[in-house]
Amino acid sequence: MKLRTAILLIVVAIVITIAVTMNVVGAVSIGEFQQSQDVQIYQTCNNCTSCNFTRVMKLNNQTFLRNLTATKDGTYYYYDIDAGNFSDKGNYKYCYECGNNVEQETGCIDFEITYTGKGLDDATTKVYILAMGFLLFILIITILFINKLPSDDNRDEEGLLLSINSLKHLRKPLWMFCWFLILGMLFIMASISLAYLPTTLIGKLFFNIYTILFWVSIVAIPVIFAWTLYKLFRDNEVKKMLERGVQMGVSP
């Protein structure tokens, strides 16, 4: 019962985190560009004779480029910024100054750097939510099914062993299945965080937890499998003894 409660608490925590993550990364952005790729900033003007980009600002409004002369292509003014300036994800901004001898226009435009070059739109959000919901549903159903399985052999009122119940051995594989469902949800959380959150701190945290638990699983699975085979072998021996009329109070 305590183990089941602990697993349910972990699942609830994961679901709450995914909901918070969706709200954080779902912010509106004017445009998205892929991390570590060239970015073309631009401005259009019908009657301008010149157009310059006065500054480009990264996270926390820190200016890293100034006074960039735009290249003119008809009414389209642009400047290509090298990918090396966009190693960090997050919101960026550039300011422009365009005009002619009569009037000048200034302003600033936001853009966003993401892992994929795309924001987390409603369709993608729904896919992630459905995936997490499906895994959670399977996890709950599996846990409920495990609790219906016997955990021990059949005994009389005095505790004497009557017969071997082989279904008890099904509990371990199903618990392992639940464990891998939780690993799958952690992997999804890590992927979403690394791809769409402005910083990689949370994503790396989830991925490190996933990595540790994955390698623990690689070591634990052969041990559990070997122990289950040993218990099956012992149950077979006990079953033979019961068939010969030997009374046993405790099964191995």
Secondary structure as UniProt FT lines:
FT   HELIX           2..25
FT   STRAND          32..34
FT   TURN            35..36
FT   STRAND          39..44
FT   STRAND          50..57
FT   HELIX           59..61
FT   STRAND          63..69
FT   STRAND          71..73
FT   TURN            74..75
FT   STRAND          76..81
FT   HELIX           83..85
FT   STRAND          90..99
FT   STRAND          104..114
FT   HELIX           122..148
FT   STRAND          154..155
FT   TURN            157..158
FT   STRAND          161..163
FT   HELIX           166..170
FT   HELIX           171..196
FT   HELIX           201..243
FT   TURN            244..245
//
